[in-house]
Each structure stands twice: as structure tokens, then as C-alpha cells.
Amino acid sequence: MNTQDTFCTDEDLSGWERVKRAFANDWEQTKSDFGDDSARDMNQDVDDTLKQAVGSDDSFENCEQAFRFGYAARRRYTSAYPSWNTESLSGILFML
């Protein structure tokens, strides 16, 4: 069954995808707040949800690449840089 109607434009659908992701994140946070151990605590408030929904520059999607880099760098270079600081980052960037 095709759930996409012909009324919505690509711009409408793009906006809807942002709102849908924001509400999914908010729902995950709400479950965590109410004690669901399987839910991720996203450290998110209503203002974060609204920023994500409207596509603010402060939304997670605009920071994801930096978070992904930090996560991967920490996993790969923990033994070479056990103390995580700006000098560690400079050394890692030099190795790349």
C-alpha cells in the first residue's frame, strides 16, 4: 500500500522527515525518563525536539559527523592517547 499521497511536495516530505525523527528521539527520551531500561537516554529536552523538528542549525543531524568522528577516534586511539584532551586530538588528526 502506497502511503505517500500526491498532495505532498518534496519540501513537505523533507519537513515531515525532520519532525518524525525529532518525535522519535523525544519518544525514546520519554521512555528512558520513565524508567524503560531498553530506551536510550538522549539527554534531550523539549527545546531540543523543537530545534530538530524545525531543522535548526543546533539539531543533532548537523553534529552527527563530529560525534561519529569522536567516537571512532576514541575507540581506535585509546592506547596511544589514554588522556583525552586537545593534544590527543591534534595527534590523531596528524595521523589521519
GISULLIN-V482108 format. One record per residue. RES is the residue in three letters. D_FIRST is the distance of its C-alpha to the first C-alpha in Angstrom with 2 decimals. Layout:
res->[RES,RES]
d_first->[D_FIRST,D_FIRST]
This chain:
res->[MET,ASN,THR,GLN,ASP,THR,PHE,CYS,THR,ASP,GLU,ASP,LEU,SER,GLY,TRP,GLU,ARG,VAL,LYS,ARG,ALA,PHE,ALA,ASN,ASP,TRP,GLU,GLN,THR,LYS,SER,ASP,PHE,GLY,ASP,ASP,SER,ALA,ARG,ASP,MET,ASN,GLN,ASP,VAL,ASP,ASP,THR,LEU,LYS,GLN,ALA,VAL,GLY,SER,ASP,ASP,SER,PHE,GLU,ASN,CYS,GLU,GLN,ALA,PHE,ARG,PHE,GLY,TYR,ALA,ALA,ARG,ARG,ARG,TYR,THR,SER,ALA,TYR,PRO,SER,TRP,ASN,THR,GLU,SER,LEU,SER,GLY,ILE,LEU,PHE,MET,LEU]
d_first->[0.00,3.80,6.18,9.15,11.05,13.96,16.47,16.70,19.10,19.47,22.25,20.20,17.63,20.65,22.22,19.23,19.17,22.91,22.61,19.91,22.23,25.22,23.90,22.86,26.44,27.89,26.17,27.52,30.94,30.87,30.26,33.14,35.33,34.96,36.04,32.94,34.53,31.26,30.33,31.70,34.34,33.45,36.52,34.41,35.23,33.62,35.17,33.48,30.04,30.82,32.11,28.97,26.75,28.85,29.28,32.97,35.09,35.75,32.21,31.62,29.66,32.89,34.95,32.79,34.61,37.96,36.94,35.63,38.95,41.03,39.32,39.73,43.28,44.34,43.12,44.78,48.04,48.99,52.00,53.31,52.78,52.99,53.73,50.77,52.12,52.30,54.67,52.16,49.50,52.00,52.86,49.27,48.51,51.69,50.54,47.26]
